[in-house]
Amino acid sequence: MSLTIDLPPDLEAELAAEAARLHLPLPEYLVHVIAVGRPPNPMPRTGAEVVAYWEREGLLGTRTDITDPTEHVRALREKSEKREQ
């Protein structure tokens, strides 16, 4: 499907910059944005900012499969420490 959208120049520039930062062609990035949304701007930098973002997005409590959050975080940390960079 083809779709033509007239974007304000400032939004177009912002989207083009995000696409370039991700090394994606603008049309491919826009398909991604439409499918999953844009990342928060600015990105959360502290734990409190991440939790506030999750609250705004309604994400807290959605992972009912995680019964012990502390153990889950510990396992994620261990896995990331063993990962090759």
NORJO-V680252 format. One record per residue. N is the residue number from 1. SS is DSSP state (a for helix, b for strand, c for the rest). OMEGA is omega in radians with two decimals (NA if undefined). BURIAL is I if it has 24 or more other ideal C-beta (glycine too) atoms within 12 Angstrom, else O. Layout:
n = (N	N)
ss = (SS	SS)
omega = (OMEGA	OMEGA)
burial = (BURIAL	BURIAL)
//
This chain:
n = (1	2	3	4	5	6	7	8	9	10	11	12	13	14	15	16	17	18	19	20	21	22	23	24	25	26	27	28	29	30	31	32	33	34	35	36	37	38	39	40	41	42	43	44	45	46	47	48	49	50	51	52	53	54	55	56	57	58	59	60	61	62	63	64	65	66	67	68	69	70	71	72	73	74	75	76	77	78	79	80	81	82	83	84	85)
ss = (c	c	c	c	c	c	c	c	a	a	a	a	a	a	a	a	a	a	a	a	a	c	c	c	c	a	a	a	a	a	a	a	a	a	a	a	c	c	c	c	c	c	c	c	c	c	a	a	a	a	a	a	a	a	a	a	c	c	c	c	c	c	c	c	c	c	c	c	a	a	a	a	a	a	a	a	a	a	a	a	a	a	c	c	c)
omega = (3.05	-3.11	3.09	3.14	3.04	-3.13	3.00	-3.09	-3.12	3.10	3.10	-3.14	3.14	3.12	3.11	3.12	3.10	3.12	3.14	3.13	3.14	-3.12	3.11	2.98	-3.09	-3.14	3.13	3.11	-3.14	3.06	3.10	-3.13	3.14	-3.09	-3.02	3.13	3.14	3.06	3.12	3.13	0.01	3.11	3.07	-3.11	3.14	3.10	3.14	3.13	3.10	3.14	3.11	3.10	3.13	3.11	3.14	-3.09	3.13	-3.07	-3.13	3.12	-3.10	3.13	-3.11	3.10	3.12	-3.08	3.13	-3.07	-3.13	3.11	3.12	3.12	3.12	3.13	3.10	3.14	3.13	3.13	-3.12	3.13	3.14	-3.10	3.06	-3.12	NA)
burial = (O	O	O	O	O	O	O	O	O	O	O	O	O	O	I	O	O	O	O	O	O	O	O	O	O	O	O	O	I	I	O	O	O	O	O	O	O	O	O	O	O	O	O	O	O	O	O	O	O	O	O	O	O	O	O	O	O	O	O	O	O	O	O	O	O	O	O	O	O	O	O	O	O	O	O	O	O	O	O	O	O	O	O	O	O)
//
